[in-house]
Amino acid sequence: MEENTVVQKPGKKRFSREEKSWIMYDWANSAFATIMMAAVFPILFSAVAEGSGQDGDYWWGIGTAISNVIVAVLAPIAGALADFKGYRKKMFAIFFAIGVGITFASAFFGRWELLLTGYVVSHIGFSGSCLIYDSFLSEVTTPERMHKVSGAGYAYGYIGGSTIPFLISIALIMFCTQIGEMLISLGENLNVTAIMTLGAGFDELIAIRISVVITAIWWGLFTIPFFRDVKQRYSIEKPENFAVISAAFSSAIETAKKILKNKKILFFIIAYFFYIDGVGTVISMSVIYGDALSLAAQDMVLALFLTQIIAFPCAIWFSTLAQRFGSLKMIRAAVVEYLLICVVGFIMGFGLEQNLFGINVATILFFVLACMVGTVQGGIQAISRSYYCQMIPPENSGEFFGFFDIFGKFAAVLGPLLYSMVRLVTGSPAFSILSIVALFLVGLILLGIGNRRGKTDDMNVSKEG
C-alpha cells in the first residue's frame, strides 16, 4: 500500500523573483540538453565519425559513459564543498564556465576525436552545474512549493531553452541550401570573396556548428538572472586553516551513513539509479539510434521539436497530478510509459532490419515515440528532484544531491554502455534499444520495495543533521 505523499496545496501565489531566476537556469541550460546531447550535435558527430570509418553511435555511447563516470566521481565532493558558507555559488560558476566555454569551442573542432572530447568535457560542466543548481531548490522555495517550482523549471526549459534555439537550429538545417545561395548572392553584390566562400560551403554541418555557437550564447546569457538573484541561505561553517577538502570528504562520508540508515531515501535513489538511467539513455541515444536506422536527419529534428512542445504543458501537469495523487504513483506511471517507449523503439528498428516495413513507417513510429517521450520526460525528472528534496535537510542539500547525482550519473554510464555492448555483440540497433527495458523494470520493482521499507524505517534525516 502506498504512503501518502500528497503535499499541501501551494495556493495561487506567484513565483517570487528568486524562484523565477532559479527557474531561468532550466531555460538557459536546456539548450545544451536539446542541441548538444539529443537532437543536433550528435548528427554532426556521427557524420564526421562515419566519414573517418567509425561507428558514431558506438563512440557516442562510450563518450557519454565516460563523462558521467567523471561527474559521478566528482559529485559527492563537489556537493559537500557547495554546502560550505559562500561556496555553493562558486562551485556552480566553475562548472558553468567549463560547460559554456567548451561548448562554444566545440563548434570549431574538425576531427571526430576532438568533437567527442569537447562533448565529454562540456557535458561534465553541464552536469556539474545542474548538480549545484538542484541543491539550490531548497534555498529558493518552501517544501510545499517544491513540486510546483521544480515542475516549472522543466516546463519553461522545454518551451524556452529547448524550443527557441532549437527552432533556430531547425531553420538553419532545413534551409541551409537557400541560406548558402543568399550568402553567395550577397558576396557577389558586395564583391567580398569571404562571404561567397562561406555561402558555397554552407551545408547542413555548417548549420549545426552555428547552432552549437547559439547554444553557448543562449546558455550564458540567460544564466545572468541566476547569478544576480539566487543566494545561498543554508550552509555549514567552513573549517579553519582552509582544511576544506578533508572536511568535504568527512562530510560526504557522514551523509553516506545517513542515507544508508534511511531506507526510504536509500531505496528511492537506488531505484532512481535504474529508471533515470533509462531516461537518460533514451535522451542521449535517440538521434544516434535513428541515424543508425538511416532515418532522415530533418525528420528526427522535427520529431524532437515536437517532444519539446508536448513536454511544456505535461511537466506542469505532472506536478499538479503529483500533488493530488502522490509523487511515487506518478513516478511509477512514467516508468511504465518509458518501458513501453523502448518496446515501440525496438519494433521500429526490428521492422526495418527485417524488412517488415519501410522507412516511411519507421519515421511515423519515430514521431509516435517523440510524442510519448514528451508526455513524461520533464515530469519524471521534475517530480524525482522535488520528491528527493523534500526528504533531505536544506543545510546539507549539496551533499545529498551529490549522492543523488552519483546514482544518476553512474546510471547514465550503464545505459549507454549497455546499448554499445549489445550493439557490438549483436550488430543490431533494435536489440540495443530493447536492452534498456531491463533498467526500467528493475527501477519499478525497487520503487515498490522502497515504499514498503520506508514505512517501517522512516527516519527524519533533518533531525540528525
C-alpha positions as CSV (number, residue, x, y, z in Angstrom):
1,M,0.0,0.0,0.0
2,E,1.5,3.4,-1.0
3,E,2.4,6.0,1.5
4,N,0.6,9.4,1.5
5,T,2.9,11.6,-0.4
6,V,0.4,14.4,-1.2
7,V,1.7,17.7,-0.1
8,Q,0.0,20.9,0.9
9,K,-1.6,22.9,-1.9
10,P,0.8,25.7,-2.9
11,G,-2.1,28.2,-3.4
12,K,-2.2,30.9,-6.1
13,K,0.9,32.8,-5.0
14,R,3.0,33.8,-8.0
15,F,6.6,32.9,-8.3
16,S,9.0,35.1,-6.3
17,R,11.9,36.9,-8.1
18,E,14.3,34.3,-6.7
19,E,12.1,31.4,-7.8
20,K,11.9,32.9,-11.3
21,S,15.6,33.4,-11.5
22,W,16.2,29.8,-10.4
23,I,13.7,28.6,-13.0
24,M,15.5,30.6,-15.6
25,Y,18.6,28.4,-15.4
26,D,16.4,25.5,-16.6
27,W,15.5,27.8,-19.5
28,A,19.2,28.6,-20.1
29,N,20.8,25.1,-19.9
30,S,18.0,23.2,-21.7
31,A,19.5,24.5,-25.0
32,F,22.6,22.3,-24.3
33,A,20.4,19.3,-23.3
34,T,18.4,19.5,-26.6
35,I,21.0,20.7,-29.1
36,M,24.2,19.1,-27.8
37,M,23.0,16.0,-26.1
38,A,19.9,14.9,-28.0
39,A,19.0,16.4,-31.3
40,V,21.6,18.3,-33.3
41,F,25.2,17.9,-32.3
42,P,25.0,14.0,-32.5
43,I,24.2,14.4,-36.2
44,L,27.5,16.4,-36.7
45,F,29.5,13.9,-34.7
46,S,28.0,10.9,-36.5
47,A,28.8,12.4,-39.9
48,V,32.4,13.2,-39.0
49,A,33.0,9.9,-37.2
50,E,31.5,7.8,-40.0
51,G,33.4,9.8,-42.6
52,S,36.5,8.5,-40.7
53,G,35.3,4.9,-40.8
54,Q,34.0,4.9,-37.2
55,D,30.6,3.8,-35.7
56,G,29.2,7.0,-34.5
57,D,26.6,5.5,-32.1
58,Y,29.2,3.2,-30.5
59,W,31.6,6.1,-29.7
60,W,28.8,8.4,-28.7
61,G,27.7,5.8,-26.1
62,I,31.3,5.5,-24.8
63,G,31.8,9.2,-24.6
64,T,28.5,9.7,-22.7
65,A,29.5,7.0,-20.3
66,I,33.0,8.5,-19.7
67,S,31.6,12.0,-18.9
68,N,29.0,10.5,-16.5
69,V,31.7,8.5,-14.7
70,I,33.8,11.6,-14.1
71,V,30.8,13.6,-12.9
72,A,29.8,10.7,-10.6
73,V,33.2,10.6,-9.0
74,L,33.3,14.4,-8.5
75,A,29.7,14.7,-7.4
76,P,29.9,13.9,-3.6
77,I,32.9,16.1,-3.0
78,A,31.6,19.0,-5.2
79,G,28.3,18.7,-3.3
80,A,30.0,18.7,0.1
81,L,32.1,21.7,-0.9
82,A,29.0,23.6,-2.1
83,D,27.4,23.3,1.4
84,F,30.2,25.4,3.0
85,K,29.3,29.0,3.5
86,G,29.8,31.1,0.4
87,Y,30.9,28.1,-1.7
88,R,27.7,27.0,-3.5
89,K,27.6,29.8,-6.0
90,K,31.4,29.5,-6.6
91,M,31.1,25.8,-7.4
92,F,28.2,26.5,-9.7
93,A,30.2,29.2,-11.5
94,I,33.2,26.8,-12.1
95,F,31.1,24.1,-13.7
96,F,29.0,26.6,-15.7
97,A,32.2,28.3,-17.1
98,I,33.6,24.9,-18.2
99,G,30.3,23.9,-19.9
100,V,29.7,27.1,-21.8
101,G,33.3,27.6,-22.8
102,I,33.9,24.1,-24.2
103,T,30.5,24.1,-25.9
104,F,31.5,27.2,-27.8
105,A,34.9,25.8,-28.7
106,S,33.3,22.5,-29.9
107,A,31.7,24.4,-32.8
108,F,35.2,24.8,-34.4
109,F,36.6,21.2,-33.9
110,G,37.1,19.2,-37.0
111,R,38.3,15.7,-36.1
112,W,35.8,13.3,-34.6
113,E,38.1,12.7,-31.6
114,L,38.1,16.4,-30.7
115,L,34.3,16.6,-31.2
116,L,33.9,13.7,-28.8
117,T,36.3,15.2,-26.3
118,G,34.5,18.6,-26.5
119,Y,31.2,16.8,-25.8
120,V,32.6,14.9,-22.9
121,V,34.1,18.0,-21.2
122,S,31.1,20.3,-21.9
123,H,28.8,17.5,-20.6
124,I,30.8,17.4,-17.3
125,G,30.4,21.2,-17.0
126,F,26.7,20.9,-17.7
127,S,26.0,18.1,-15.3
128,G,28.1,19.6,-12.5
129,S,26.3,22.9,-12.8
130,C,22.9,21.1,-12.7
131,L,24.0,19.2,-9.6
132,I,24.6,22.5,-7.7
133,Y,21.6,24.1,-9.3
134,D,19.3,21.3,-8.0
135,S,20.7,21.8,-4.5
136,F,19.6,25.4,-4.6
137,L,15.9,24.3,-4.8
138,S,15.6,24.2,-1.0
139,E,17.2,27.7,-0.9
140,V,14.7,29.4,-3.2
141,T,11.3,28.0,-2.1
142,T,9.4,26.1,0.6
143,P,8.8,22.3,0.8
144,E,5.1,22.7,-0.1
145,R,6.0,24.6,-3.3
146,M,8.9,22.4,-4.4
147,H,6.8,20.3,-6.9
148,K,5.4,23.5,-8.4
149,V,8.8,25.2,-8.7
150,S,10.7,22.1,-9.9
151,G,8.0,21.3,-12.5
152,A,8.0,24.9,-13.7
153,G,11.8,24.7,-14.2
154,Y,11.5,21.8,-16.5
155,A,8.4,23.2,-18.2
156,Y,9.9,26.6,-19.1
157,G,13.1,24.8,-20.0
158,Y,11.2,22.9,-22.7
159,I,9.2,25.8,-24.0
160,G,12.1,28.3,-23.9
161,G,15.6,26.9,-23.7
162,S,14.8,23.8,-25.7
163,T,12.3,25.3,-28.2
164,I,13.6,28.7,-29.3
165,P,17.2,27.8,-30.0
166,F,16.0,24.5,-31.4
167,L,13.7,26.3,-33.8
168,I,16.6,28.4,-35.0
169,S,18.7,25.3,-35.4
170,I,15.9,23.6,-37.4
171,A,15.6,26.6,-39.7
172,L,19.4,26.7,-40.3
173,I,19.5,23.0,-41.1
174,M,16.3,22.9,-43.2
175,F,17.2,26.0,-45.3
176,C,20.9,25.6,-45.4
177,T,20.9,25.5,-49.2
178,Q,18.8,28.6,-49.5
179,I,21.0,30.4,-46.9
180,G,24.1,29.4,-48.9
181,E,22.7,30.8,-52.1
182,M,21.7,34.1,-50.3
183,L,25.3,34.4,-49.0
184,I,26.8,33.8,-52.4
185,S,24.5,36.5,-53.9
186,L,25.3,38.9,-51.1
187,G,29.0,38.2,-51.6
188,E,28.8,38.9,-55.3
189,N,26.9,42.1,-54.7
190,L,29.4,43.3,-52.1
191,N,32.3,41.8,-54.0
192,V,33.5,40.1,-50.8
193,T,35.1,36.7,-51.6
194,A,34.9,35.5,-47.9
195,I,31.1,35.7,-48.0
196,M,30.9,33.9,-51.3
197,T,33.2,31.2,-50.0
198,L,31.1,30.8,-46.8
199,G,27.9,30.6,-49.0
200,A,29.4,28.0,-51.3
201,G,30.3,25.8,-48.3
202,F,27.2,26.4,-46.2
203,D,25.7,23.0,-45.7
204,E,23.9,21.0,-43.0
205,L,27.1,20.5,-41.0
206,I,28.0,24.2,-41.0
207,A,24.4,24.9,-39.9
208,I,24.9,22.5,-37.0
209,R,28.2,24.3,-36.0
210,I,26.4,27.6,-35.9
211,S,23.7,26.0,-33.7
212,V,26.4,25.0,-31.2
213,V,27.6,28.6,-31.0
214,I,24.0,29.7,-30.5
215,T,23.7,27.1,-27.7
216,A,26.7,28.5,-25.8
217,I,25.5,32.1,-26.1
218,W,21.9,31.2,-25.0
219,W,23.2,29.3,-22.1
220,G,25.5,32.1,-20.9
221,L,23.0,35.0,-21.5
222,F,20.1,33.5,-19.6
223,T,22.1,32.4,-16.6
224,I,22.6,36.0,-15.6
225,P,19.4,36.2,-13.5
226,F,20.6,33.2,-11.5
227,F,23.9,34.8,-10.7
228,R,22.1,38.1,-9.8
229,D,19.3,36.8,-7.6
230,V,19.8,33.3,-6.2
231,K,21.5,33.3,-2.8
232,Q,22.9,30.6,-0.5
233,R,20.9,30.8,2.7
234,Y,21.6,27.4,4.2
235,S,25.2,26.4,4.9
236,I,27.6,24.8,7.2
237,E,30.6,26.7,8.5
238,K,33.8,26.5,6.6
239,P,36.6,24.7,8.6
240,E,39.5,26.7,10.0
241,N,43.0,26.6,8.5
242,F,41.5,26.1,5.0
243,A,41.1,22.3,5.5
244,V,38.2,22.4,3.1
245,I,38.9,19.3,1.0
246,S,39.4,17.0,4.0
247,A,36.3,18.4,5.7
248,A,34.3,17.8,2.5
249,F,35.4,14.2,2.4
250,S,34.4,13.8,6.1
251,S,31.1,15.4,5.5
252,A,30.4,13.3,2.4
253,I,31.1,10.1,4.5
254,E,28.7,11.3,7.2
255,T,26.0,11.9,4.6
256,A,26.5,8.5,3.1
257,K,25.9,7.0,6.6
258,K,22.7,8.9,7.0
259,I,21.5,7.7,3.6
260,L,22.3,4.1,4.5
261,K,20.2,4.4,7.7
262,N,17.2,5.9,6.0
263,K,15.6,3.1,4.0
264,K,13.1,5.5,2.3
265,I,15.9,7.6,0.8
266,L,18.2,4.6,0.1
267,F,15.8,2.6,-1.9
268,F,14.5,5.6,-3.7
269,I,17.9,6.6,-5.0
270,I,18.8,3.0,-5.9
271,A,15.5,2.8,-7.9
272,Y,16.4,6.2,-9.4
273,F,19.7,4.8,-10.4
274,F,18.0,2.4,-12.7
275,Y,15.0,4.3,-14.1
276,I,16.8,7.6,-14.7
277,D,19.5,5.6,-16.4
278,G,16.8,4.5,-18.9
279,V,15.5,8.1,-19.3
280,G,19.0,9.5,-19.9
281,T,19.8,6.8,-22.4
282,V,16.6,7.5,-24.4
283,I,17.6,11.2,-24.4
284,S,21.2,10.8,-25.4
285,M,20.9,7.9,-27.8
286,S,17.6,8.7,-29.6
287,V,19.1,10.6,-32.6
288,I,22.1,8.3,-32.8
289,Y,19.7,5.3,-32.8
290,G,17.6,6.9,-35.6
291,D,20.7,7.7,-37.6
292,A,21.9,4.1,-37.3
293,L,18.5,3.1,-38.8
294,S,19.1,5.7,-41.6
295,L,16.2,7.9,-40.7
296,A,16.3,11.4,-42.2
297,A,18.1,14.0,-40.1
298,Q,15.4,16.6,-40.7
299,D,12.6,14.2,-39.7
300,M,14.4,13.4,-36.5
301,V,15.0,17.0,-35.6
302,L,11.3,17.9,-36.3
303,A,10.1,14.9,-34.2
304,L,12.3,16.0,-31.2
305,F,11.0,19.6,-31.6
306,L,7.5,18.1,-31.2
307,T,8.8,16.5,-28.0
308,Q,9.7,19.9,-26.5
309,I,6.3,21.4,-27.3
310,I,4.4,18.5,-25.7
311,A,6.8,18.4,-22.7
312,F,5.9,22.0,-21.6
313,P,2.3,21.5,-20.5
314,C,3.0,17.9,-19.4
315,A,5.7,18.9,-17.0
316,I,3.3,21.3,-15.3
317,W,0.5,18.8,-15.4
318,F,2.7,16.1,-13.8
319,S,3.4,18.5,-10.9
320,T,-0.3,19.0,-10.4
321,L,-1.0,15.3,-10.5
322,A,1.8,14.6,-8.0
323,Q,0.2,17.0,-5.5
324,R,-3.1,15.2,-6.0
325,F,-2.2,11.5,-6.3
326,G,1.3,11.4,-4.8
327,S,4.8,11.6,-6.1
328,L,5.5,7.9,-6.2
329,K,2.4,7.0,-8.1
330,M,3.3,9.5,-10.8
331,I,6.9,8.4,-11.0
332,R,5.8,4.7,-11.4
333,A,3.4,5.7,-14.1
334,A,6.2,7.5,-16.0
335,V,8.5,4.5,-15.6
336,V,5.8,2.2,-17.1
337,E,5.4,4.5,-20.1
338,Y,9.2,4.6,-20.7
339,L,9.2,0.8,-20.7
340,L,6.6,0.9,-23.5
341,I,8.6,3.5,-25.3
342,C,11.6,1.1,-25.5
343,V,9.3,-1.6,-26.8
344,V,8.0,0.6,-29.6
345,G,11.5,1.7,-30.4
346,F,12.5,-2.0,-30.8
347,I,9.6,-2.6,-33.1
348,M,10.6,0.4,-35.2
349,G,14.2,-0.8,-35.5
350,F,13.5,-4.6,-35.8
351,G,10.9,-3.9,-38.5
352,L,13.4,-2.0,-40.6
353,E,16.1,-4.6,-40.1
354,Q,13.9,-7.5,-41.1
355,N,12.2,-5.5,-44.0
356,L,8.8,-5.9,-42.3
357,F,8.1,-2.3,-43.3
358,G,9.8,0.6,-45.0
359,I,11.4,3.9,-43.9
360,N,8.1,5.8,-44.0
361,V,6.5,3.6,-41.4
362,A,9.7,3.8,-39.2
363,T,9.6,7.6,-39.5
364,I,5.9,7.6,-38.3
365,L,6.9,5.4,-35.4
366,F,9.7,7.8,-34.5
367,F,7.2,10.6,-34.3
368,V,4.9,8.5,-32.1
369,L,7.9,7.8,-29.8
370,A,8.7,11.6,-29.7
371,C,5.1,12.3,-28.6
372,M,5.3,9.6,-25.9
373,V,8.6,10.8,-24.6
374,G,7.2,14.4,-24.4
375,T,4.4,13.4,-22.1
376,V,6.8,12.1,-19.4
377,Q,10.3,13.3,-19.9
378,G,10.0,16.5,-17.9
379,G,7.6,15.2,-15.4
380,I,9.6,12.2,-14.2
381,Q,12.7,14.3,-13.7
382,A,10.9,17.2,-12.0
383,I,9.0,15.1,-9.6
384,S,12.0,12.9,-8.8
385,R,14.0,16.1,-8.0
386,S,11.4,17.7,-5.8
387,Y,10.4,14.4,-4.0
388,Y,14.0,13.9,-3.0
389,C,14.5,17.5,-2.0
390,Q,11.5,17.2,0.4
391,M,13.3,14.3,2.2
392,I,16.6,16.0,2.9
393,P,17.9,18.7,5.2
394,P,18.3,22.0,3.4
395,E,21.7,22.9,5.0
396,N,23.2,19.7,3.6
397,S,21.4,19.8,0.3
398,G,24.6,20.0,-1.7
399,E,26.0,16.7,-0.2
400,F,22.7,14.9,-0.5
401,F,22.3,16.0,-4.1
402,G,25.9,15.0,-4.7
403,F,25.0,11.4,-3.8
404,F,21.8,11.7,-5.8
405,D,23.9,12.7,-8.7
406,I,26.2,9.8,-8.2
407,F,23.3,7.4,-8.7
408,G,22.1,9.4,-11.6
409,K,25.5,9.7,-13.4
410,F,26.7,6.1,-12.7
411,A,23.3,5.0,-14.0
412,A,23.9,7.1,-17.1
413,V,27.1,5.1,-17.6
414,L,25.3,1.8,-17.5
415,G,22.7,2.6,-20.1
416,P,24.9,3.9,-23.0
417,L,27.4,1.1,-22.2
418,L,24.7,-1.5,-22.3
419,Y,23.5,-0.1,-25.6
420,S,27.0,0.0,-27.1
421,M,27.9,-3.5,-25.9
422,V,24.7,-5.1,-27.2
423,R,25.3,-3.2,-30.5
424,L,28.8,-4.6,-30.6
425,V,27.7,-8.2,-29.9
426,T,24.5,-8.4,-32.0
427,G,25.2,-5.7,-34.6
428,S,21.6,-4.7,-34.2
429,P,20.5,-1.2,-33.0
430,A,17.0,-2.6,-32.4
431,F,18.2,-5.1,-29.8
432,S,20.4,-2.4,-28.3
433,I,17.4,-0.2,-27.5
434,L,15.4,-3.2,-26.3
435,S,18.0,-3.9,-23.6
436,I,17.1,-0.6,-21.9
437,V,13.8,-2.2,-20.9
438,A,15.6,-4.1,-18.1
439,L,16.6,-0.8,-16.4
440,F,13.0,0.4,-16.2
441,L,11.8,-3.0,-14.8
442,V,14.4,-3.0,-12.0
443,G,13.6,0.6,-11.1
444,L,9.9,-0.2,-11.0
445,I,10.4,-3.1,-8.6
446,L,12.7,-1.1,-6.3
447,L,10.3,1.7,-6.1
448,G,7.7,-0.7,-4.7
449,I,10.3,-2.3,-2.2
450,G,11.4,1.2,-1.1
451,N,7.9,2.3,-0.4
452,R,7.2,-0.7,1.9
453,R,10.6,-0.4,3.7
454,G,10.2,3.3,4.1
455,K,7.1,2.8,6.2
456,T,8.9,0.6,8.7
457,D,12.0,2.8,9.0
458,D,11.0,6.3,8.1
459,M,13.6,8.3,10.0
460,N,13.7,12.1,9.6
461,V,17.1,12.9,8.3
462,S,16.8,16.5,9.1
463,K,16.8,15.8,12.9
464,E,20.1,14.0,12.6
465,G,22.0,16.9,10.8
